[in-house]
Amino acid sequence: MSHSNRERGILRYDWWSRVNHWLIAFSFVMLVLSGLAIFHPYFWSFTGLFGGPIPTRIIHPFIGVFMAFFFLIMAVRFFKVSLIKRYDIQWVKQIGDVLSNRDERLPPVGKNNAGQKMVYWLMVTSVPLLLISGIVIWQPYFAPAMPRLWLRVAAVVHAYAAFAAIITLIIHIYSAIWVKGSIRAMVQGRVSKAWAKHHHNLWYEEEMEKQRRVEDAAKREETAGQQRQQTP
């Protein structure tokens, strides 16, 4: 690892993870605005953002498919770091310390804490429900071929899954703002070593061990090269 990279801190999210995240975030906001406009007359003015009521109804499901595709990619990439560990359970038990910013009392955690993992699993549950129910009620492509009972059930599932996803998004945004440095990590990709050690100590130790292995390998290669040069 070069000296410049060490000074820049630790890479938390590579460029593709960041692009993928913001594509999902942007499309989800568009889904919320268009979906609310379709769902209740109070939000009907939102249809103006999409060119009117008819374009809103047309574009909404296509945005949903777009978001679901990129969410699937992110869900696969983040699956391993989102598995629940024993220290996550302890973290949840100490939620009072979390909310009171008593970080020194919390157990060390990996790349994602229990709160981030819960957001992941809530979205992993909500997005497939939204996609499947949305396909069932998708006019004029699939809905005409569906039994009336399916349409009614799908409409209810779609509404409740959307509500759960919106609440999860609000919590996610609030948490990102609350923990300073989180948004910068998703924009720039890197965090300081102090930030990593403070908020995700186990992940910090893993990254430092990787860095040490890389540097040791580089030193061995450099030493071997020097020996080869000295050999007549």
C-alpha positions in Angstrom: 0.0 0.0 0.0 1.4 3.3 -1.0 2.2 6.2 1.4 -0.5 8.3 -0.2 -3.2 5.7 0.4 -2.2 5.4 4.0 -2.7 9.1 4.5 -6.1 9.0 2.8 -7.4 6.5 5.4 -9.2 3.3 4.8 -11.3 2.4 1.8 -14.8 1.6 3.1 -16.8 1.6 -0.2 -15.3 1.1 -3.6 -16.5 3.2 -6.6 -19.1 0.6 -7.7 -20.6 0.2 -4.3 -21.0 4.0 -4.1 -22.5 4.3 -7.6 -24.8 1.4 -6.9 -26.0 2.9 -3.6 -26.8 6.3 -5.1 -28.6 4.7 -8.1 -30.8 2.8 -5.6 -31.3 5.9 -3.4 -32.3 8.1 -6.3 -34.7 5.6 -7.9 -36.2 4.9 -4.5 -37.0 8.6 -3.9 -38.6 8.7 -7.4 -40.6 5.6 -6.4 -41.8 7.2 -3.2 -42.9 10.4 -4.9 -44.7 8.7 -7.8 -46.1 6.0 -5.6 -47.6 8.4 -3.1 -49.1 10.4 -6.0 -50.9 7.2 -7.1 -51.8 6.1 -3.6 -53.6 9.1 -2.2 -55.2 12.3 -3.7 -53.4 14.4 -1.1 -50.1 13.7 -2.9 -51.6 14.1 -6.4 -49.5 17.2 -7.0 -46.4 15.0 -7.1 -47.6 13.8 -10.6 -46.3 17.1 -11.9 -42.8 15.9 -11.3 -43.3 13.2 -13.9 -45.3 15.0 -16.5 -48.8 14.3 -15.2 -50.9 11.5 -13.9 -50.6 9.2 -16.9 -46.8 9.4 -17.2 -46.6 8.9 -13.5 -48.5 5.6 -13.6 -46.5 4.4 -16.6 -43.1 5.2 -15.2 -43.6 4.1 -11.6 -43.3 0.3 -12.2 -40.4 0.7 -14.6 -38.5 2.6 -11.9 -39.4 -0.2 -9.5 -37.8 -2.8 -11.8 -34.7 -0.6 -12.2 -34.3 -0.2 -8.5 -34.9 -3.9 -7.7 -32.2 -4.9 -10.2 -29.5 -2.7 -8.7 -30.7 -3.6 -5.2 -30.2 -7.3 -6.0 -26.6 -6.5 -6.9 -26.0 -4.6 -3.7 -27.8 -7.3 -1.6 -25.5 -10.0 -2.9 -22.3 -7.8 -2.4 -23.3 -6.9 1.1 -24.6 -10.3 2.2 -21.6 -11.5 4.0 -21.0 -8.3 6.0 -24.7 -8.2 7.0 -24.8 -11.6 8.7 -25.8 -11.3 12.3 -23.0 -12.0 14.8 -23.0 -12.5 18.5 -21.6 -9.0 19.2 -24.6 -7.6 17.2 -27.0 -9.1 19.7 -25.1 -7.4 22.5 -25.1 -4.1 20.5 -28.9 -4.3 20.3 -29.2 -5.1 24.0 -27.2 -1.9 24.7 -29.3 0.3 22.4 -29.6 2.8 25.3 -25.9 3.4 25.1 -26.1 3.7 21.3 -28.9 6.4 21.5 -27.0 8.2 24.3 -23.7 8.2 22.4 -21.9 6.2 25.0 -19.8 4.5 22.4 -17.1 3.5 24.8 -19.5 1.0 26.4 -20.5 -0.7 23.2 -18.9 -4.0 22.0 -16.5 -3.8 19.0 -18.3 -4.4 15.7 -17.4 -5.3 12.2 -17.8 -3.4 9.0 -21.6 -2.9 9.7 -23.2 -2.5 13.1 -26.5 -4.2 14.1 -28.5 -1.2 13.1 -27.1 -1.2 9.5 -27.7 -4.9 9.3 -31.3 -4.5 10.4 -31.8 -1.9 7.6 -30.3 -4.4 5.2 -32.6 -7.2 6.2 -35.7 -5.0 6.3 -35.0 -3.9 2.7 -34.1 -7.4 1.6 -37.6 -8.3 2.8 -39.5 -5.3 1.5 -38.0 -5.0 -2.0 -39.0 -8.5 -3.2 -42.5 -7.9 -1.7 -42.8 -4.6 -3.6 -41.5 -6.1 -6.8 -43.8 -9.2 -6.8 -46.9 -7.3 -5.7 -46.1 -4.5 -8.1 -45.9 -7.0 -11.0 -49.3 -8.5 -10.0 -51.1 -5.0 -10.1 -49.0 -3.7 -13.1 -51.4 -2.2 -15.6 -51.9 -3.0 -18.5 -49.4 -5.8 -18.7 -50.1 -8.3 -15.9 -53.0 -7.1 -13.9 -55.7 -8.0 -16.5 -54.7 -11.7 -16.3 -54.7 -11.8 -12.5 -57.6 -13.1 -10.4 -59.4 -10.3 -8.5 -58.4 -11.7 -5.1 -54.7 -11.6 -6.1 -55.1 -8.0 -7.1 -56.7 -7.0 -3.8 -54.1 -8.9 -1.8 -51.2 -7.5 -3.9 -52.4 -3.9 -3.5 -52.5 -4.3 0.3 -49.1 -6.0 0.4 -47.6 -3.3 -1.9 -48.9 -0.5 0.4 -47.6 -2.1 3.6 -44.3 -3.1 2.1 -43.8 0.5 0.8 -44.6 1.9 4.2 -42.0 -0.4 5.8 -39.4 0.6 3.2 -40.1 4.3 3.6 -39.7 4.1 7.4 -36.5 2.1 7.0 -35.2 4.7 4.6 -36.0 7.5 7.0 -34.1 5.7 9.8 -31.2 5.0 7.5 -30.9 8.7 6.5 -31.2 9.8 10.1 -28.5 7.4 11.2 -26.2 8.5 8.4 -26.6 12.1 9.4 -26.3 11.3 13.1 -23.0 9.4 12.8 -20.7 12.0 11.4 -18.5 10.7 8.6 -21.0 8.1 7.3 -22.3 10.2 4.4 -18.7 11.2 3.4 -17.8 7.6 3.3 -20.5 6.9 0.8 -19.5 9.9 -1.3 -15.7 9.7 -1.1 -15.3 6.0 -0.3 -12.7 6.5 2.4 -12.8 7.0 6.2 -10.1 8.0 8.6 -8.4 5.3 10.7 -9.6 7.1 13.8 -13.2 6.9 12.6 -12.9 3.3 11.6 -11.4 2.3 15.0 -14.0 4.3 16.9 -17.1 3.0 15.1 -16.1 -0.3 13.6 -13.1 -1.6 15.6 -13.2 -5.2 14.4 -13.3 -4.1 10.8 -10.5 -1.7 11.5 -8.3 -4.5 12.9 -9.0 -6.6 9.9 -8.1 -3.8 7.5 -4.9 -3.1 9.5 -3.9 -6.8 9.3 -4.5 -6.8 5.5 -2.3 -3.6 5.3 0.4 -5.2 7.3 0.4 -8.4 5.1 0.6 -6.3 2.0 3.5 -4.2 3.3 5.3 -7.3 4.6 5.0 -8.9 1.1 6.3 -5.7 -0.5 9.3 -5.6 1.8 10.1 -9.3 1.1 9.8 -8.7 -2.6 12.1 -5.6 -2.3 14.6 -7.5 -0.3 14.6 -10.4 -2.7 15.1 -8.0 -5.6 18.1 -6.4 -3.9 19.6 -9.8 -3.2 19.2 -10.8 -6.9 21.0 -7.6 -7.9 23.9 -8.3 -5.6 24.2 -11.9 -6.8 27.0 -12.0 -9.5 
